[in-house]
Amino acid sequence: MLSVNMKKIIKKIHNKFIYSGRVENLSKILLPLLKHSKNVLDVGCGDGLIDSNIMKKNKNIKIDGIDVLLRSHSYINITKYNGTKIPYKDSSFDTVMVIDVLHHTKSIDSIMAELTRVSSKYIIIKDHIKTGLLSYLKLRLMDYVGNSYLDINLPYNYLTKEEWKKLFADNNLNIIKIKSDIKLYGGRFGTIFNNNLHFIALLEKNNNSKS
């Protein structure tokens, strides 16, 4: 466990150099992927600032959030859940988003099945791609700086591109669009941590399948 002073130092570094730019850039990237959605669930939404930014730019979209940790301040309606069972009925939302969350779980397969269950049509995933030892070390460092001061679980469970594709296929999801040339960070930090470490995928349920 980090000391209180260390948490304050890491939080200050993260908020000054990373957080605001990441929120703004992700909001811009996600907005066009949600153009056919009106009722959206963000799983593991954090404080909901990304969702709030999106709703300000498109008044036709309503986003609710769920998270295992409730922050002292949030920007959207957030329900606490147990990290395993999403507390909504099948096909409750047009679109379900999960932004940099799946690598924080030990059982990505079971969470993916839940995302698919509560979505009626689309799933949007923002996560990381592991390509080797160097990428793994970079991802661990990013995760630690961005999440350790919040006491978020850090199993560092990153998947390769092939493992992601298999996960999508196993859940009968068709890839509509996938973007990997994502620029989330600026300056020197971006030079190190942008390239080939991130992806965003727009997936559609194959409703002709048994799932």
PyMOL commands that set and color helices and strands:
alter all, ss='L'
color gray80, all
select helices_A, chain A and resi 4-34+49-57+102-104+108-118+133-150+161-170+187-193
alter helices_A, ss='H'
color red, helices_A
select strands_A, chain A and resi 39-43+62-67+78-80+93-99+119-128+173-179+198-205
alter strands_A, ss='S'
color yellow, strands_A
deselect
rebuild
show_as cartoon
